[in-house]
Amino acid sequence: MSRVCQLTGKRANNGMAVSHAHNRNKKLQQVNLQWKRVWWPEGNRFVRLKLSTKAIKTLELKGLAAMAKDAGLNLNKF
């Protein structure tokens, strides 16, 4: 599985590492992804998702069902 958040779709960012002498090297800024078991009340079970830490914080505010609907995600497959 690729390094993509399943709810928000966040992925790696292309950037430059710039030294003090202003030498520029290409680098990837990876997303902070975590495997997380989240309780899904409508399905009455836990769902295991690969989420970014930003998505975990938003999940506490919005709820799993609302975020999955926005992402177009079918939670029955997880």
C-alpha positions as CSV (number, residue, x, y, z in Angstrom):
1,M,0.0,0.0,0.0
2,S,1.3,3.5,-0.9
3,R,2.0,6.2,1.6
4,V,-1.4,8.0,1.3
5,C,-3.9,8.9,4.0
6,Q,-7.1,7.0,3.4
7,L,-9.4,9.7,4.6
8,T,-7.8,13.0,3.4
9,G,-5.7,11.8,0.5
10,K,-2.5,13.5,1.8
11,R,0.7,12.3,0.1
12,A,4.4,13.2,-0.1
13,N,5.4,16.7,-1.0
14,N,8.4,17.5,-3.3
15,G,10.7,20.0,-1.9
16,M,14.3,21.2,-1.7
17,A,16.8,20.7,1.1
18,V,18.8,24.0,1.2
19,S,22.1,24.1,3.0
20,H,23.8,27.2,4.5
21,A,25.8,27.6,1.3
22,H,22.5,27.4,-0.6
23,N,23.2,24.1,-2.2
24,R,19.9,22.7,-3.2
25,N,19.0,18.9,-3.2
26,K,15.7,17.4,-4.0
27,K,13.9,15.7,-1.1
28,L,10.6,14.2,-0.3
29,Q,8.6,15.4,2.7
30,Q,6.6,12.3,3.7
31,V,3.3,12.4,5.5
32,N,3.2,11.3,9.1
33,L,1.0,8.2,8.7
34,Q,-0.2,5.9,11.5
35,W,-2.2,2.7,11.5
36,K,-5.2,3.5,13.6
37,R,-8.2,1.3,14.8
38,V,-11.2,3.6,14.9
39,W,-14.6,2.6,16.4
40,W,-17.4,2.8,13.7
41,P,-20.7,3.1,15.6
42,E,-22.9,2.6,12.5
43,G,-21.1,-0.7,11.7
44,N,-20.8,-1.6,15.4
45,R,-17.1,-2.6,14.9
46,F,-13.6,-1.3,14.7
47,V,-12.1,-0.2,11.3
48,R,-8.4,-0.2,10.7
49,L,-7.2,2.8,8.6
50,K,-3.9,4.3,7.6
51,L,-4.4,8.0,8.7
52,S,-2.3,11.1,8.8
53,T,-2.0,12.7,12.2
54,K,-3.9,15.7,10.9
55,A,-6.7,13.4,9.9
56,I,-6.8,11.8,13.4
57,K,-7.2,15.2,14.9
58,T,-10.0,16.1,12.5
59,L,-11.6,12.7,13.1
60,E,-12.2,13.6,16.7
61,L,-14.1,16.7,15.6
62,K,-16.1,15.5,12.6
63,G,-16.6,11.8,13.3
64,L,-15.7,8.8,11.1
65,A,-19.0,8.6,9.1
66,A,-18.8,12.3,8.0
67,M,-15.2,12.1,7.0
68,A,-15.7,8.8,5.1
69,K,-18.6,10.3,3.2
70,D,-16.5,13.3,2.2
71,A,-13.7,11.1,1.0
72,G,-16.1,8.7,-0.8
73,L,-14.9,5.8,1.2
74,N,-16.9,2.6,1.8
75,L,-16.1,1.5,5.4
76,N,-17.5,-2.0,4.9
77,K,-14.4,-2.9,2.9
78,F,-12.1,-2.3,5.9
